[in-house]
Amino acid sequence: MTSRSVPIGDIGDAELVTDVTDPAQLPVVFMHAFNRGDLDTIDKLFEPAAIRVLTPGEVVTGDGRRNATRSFLKLGIPIRLTVRHAYVYDDLALLLGDFLIEGTKPNGEYVRMEGTATDVLRRDANGFWRYAIDNPPGVEREVARP
């Protein structure tokens, strides 16, 4: 098992590689694809049946997951990610990382979203890491509903 923080820098216009062999680098590729508005590259970072937690207790997969990502991309605001810890055991990895989406949308509305995500990755048969569970709300508590 390993744990480490990963610095995330700017790669400019370099081509994004989606065949990631270090699980702690998967969020780096995600961040750069997100900031380019590249939904196709983001989708390649996920297992086909991967799930995304929208809010505690609300989970989507497939087209629902892609549509949720598309809605965030439409904000037109870059994301910043910091991987706090990457715990790896065999073909599984648990990542804990902080994210921040802050800026002004094209319509002039100010947006600030931040949190600590907990994501589960799995190494595929080719040795590349993919998101199996994308959980941006991470440690948030479920809100009681009437």
C-alpha positions as CSV (number, residue, x, y, z in Angstrom):
1,M,0.0,0.0,0.0
2,T,1.3,3.4,-0.9
3,S,0.3,7.0,0.0
4,R,1.6,10.2,-1.4
5,S,0.7,13.7,-2.5
6,V,0.9,14.4,-6.2
7,P,1.7,17.9,-7.6
8,I,-0.4,18.8,-10.6
9,G,1.1,21.2,-13.2
10,D,0.2,22.6,-16.5
11,I,0.8,20.5,-19.6
12,G,-0.2,23.2,-22.1
13,D,-1.4,21.8,-25.4
14,A,0.3,18.4,-25.1
15,E,-1.7,15.4,-26.2
16,L,-3.4,13.7,-23.2
17,V,-2.5,10.1,-22.7
18,T,-5.4,8.0,-21.2
19,D,-3.4,4.8,-20.6
20,V,-2.3,5.7,-17.1
21,T,0.0,3.3,-15.3
22,D,0.2,5.3,-12.0
23,P,-3.2,5.6,-10.3
24,A,-2.3,8.9,-8.7
25,Q,-1.8,10.4,-12.2
26,L,-5.4,9.6,-13.4
27,P,-6.8,12.8,-11.7
28,V,-4.1,14.8,-13.5
29,V,-5.3,13.6,-16.9
30,F,-8.9,14.1,-15.8
31,M,-8.1,17.7,-14.8
32,H,-6.4,18.6,-18.0
33,A,-9.2,17.0,-20.1
34,F,-11.8,18.8,-18.0
35,N,-10.1,22.1,-18.4
36,R,-10.0,21.6,-22.2
37,G,-13.7,20.6,-22.2
38,D,-12.8,17.2,-23.7
39,L,-15.6,14.8,-22.7
40,D,-14.3,12.1,-25.0
41,T,-11.0,11.9,-23.2
42,I,-12.7,12.0,-19.8
43,D,-14.9,9.1,-20.8
44,K,-11.9,7.0,-21.7
45,L,-10.7,7.4,-18.1
46,F,-13.7,5.4,-16.8
47,E,-14.6,1.8,-16.8
48,P,-17.6,1.3,-19.1
49,A,-19.9,0.6,-16.1
50,A,-18.3,3.1,-13.7
51,I,-20.6,5.0,-11.4
52,R,-20.6,8.6,-10.4
53,V,-22.0,9.9,-7.1
54,L,-23.9,13.1,-7.8
55,T,-24.9,13.7,-4.1
56,P,-24.7,11.2,-1.2
57,G,-27.3,8.6,-2.1
58,E,-27.7,9.6,-5.8
59,V,-25.7,7.5,-8.2
60,V,-25.6,7.5,-12.0
61,T,-23.8,5.3,-14.6
62,G,-23.5,5.2,-18.4
63,D,-25.2,8.1,-20.1
64,G,-26.2,9.6,-16.8
65,R,-22.5,9.8,-15.8
66,R,-21.6,11.3,-19.1
67,N,-24.4,13.9,-18.9
68,A,-23.4,14.8,-15.3
69,T,-19.8,15.5,-16.6
70,R,-21.1,17.4,-19.6
71,S,-23.1,19.7,-17.3
72,F,-19.9,20.5,-15.3
73,L,-18.0,21.2,-18.5
74,K,-20.7,23.6,-19.6
75,L,-19.8,25.8,-16.7
76,G,-16.8,26.8,-18.7
77,I,-14.7,27.1,-15.5
78,P,-11.5,25.2,-14.9
79,I,-11.1,22.7,-12.2
80,R,-8.1,22.4,-9.8
81,L,-7.3,19.1,-8.2
82,T,-4.8,18.1,-5.5
83,V,-4.4,14.4,-4.8
84,R,-3.9,14.0,-1.0
85,H,-3.5,10.3,-0.8
86,A,-3.3,7.3,-3.2
87,Y,-3.7,3.9,-1.5
88,V,-3.0,1.0,-3.7
89,Y,-3.6,-2.7,-3.1
90,D,-3.2,-5.1,-6.0
91,D,-5.5,-3.9,-8.8
92,L,-7.5,-1.5,-6.6
93,A,-6.7,2.1,-5.6
94,L,-8.4,4.5,-3.3
95,L,-7.8,8.2,-4.0
96,L,-8.6,11.1,-1.8
97,G,-8.3,14.5,-3.3
98,D,-9.4,18.1,-3.1
99,F,-11.1,19.9,-5.9
100,L,-12.0,23.5,-6.6
101,I,-14.1,24.9,-9.4
102,E,-14.1,28.7,-9.0
103,G,-14.8,31.4,-11.5
104,T,-17.3,33.2,-13.6
105,K,-19.6,31.4,-16.1
106,P,-20.1,32.9,-19.6
107,N,-23.3,34.5,-18.4
108,G,-21.5,36.4,-15.6
109,E,-22.6,34.2,-12.7
110,Y,-19.9,33.5,-10.1
111,V,-19.4,29.8,-9.2
112,R,-17.5,28.2,-6.3
113,M,-17.6,24.5,-5.7
114,E,-15.1,22.7,-3.6
115,G,-14.8,19.5,-1.7
116,T,-12.8,16.4,-1.0
117,A,-13.5,13.5,-3.4
118,T,-13.0,9.8,-2.6
119,D,-12.5,7.8,-5.8
120,V,-12.0,4.1,-6.4
121,L,-9.8,3.0,-9.4
122,R,-9.2,-0.4,-10.8
123,R,-6.3,-1.6,-13.0
124,D,-7.7,-3.2,-16.2
125,A,-6.3,-6.3,-18.0
126,N,-3.9,-4.1,-19.9
127,G,-2.4,-2.6,-16.8
128,F,-4.1,0.8,-17.1
129,W,-6.0,2.5,-14.3
130,R,-9.6,3.6,-14.8
131,Y,-12.2,5.1,-12.5
132,A,-14.7,2.6,-11.2
133,I,-16.4,4.9,-8.6
134,D,-16.2,8.7,-9.1
135,N,-17.3,10.2,-5.8
136,P,-16.9,14.0,-5.9
137,P,-19.0,14.6,-2.7
138,G,-16.6,12.3,-1.0
139,V,-17.1,12.8,2.7
140,E,-20.2,14.9,2.6
141,R,-23.1,13.7,4.7
142,E,-26.4,12.8,3.0
143,V,-29.0,15.5,3.5
144,A,-32.2,14.3,5.2
145,R,-35.1,14.6,2.9
146,P,-38.7,15.2,4.1
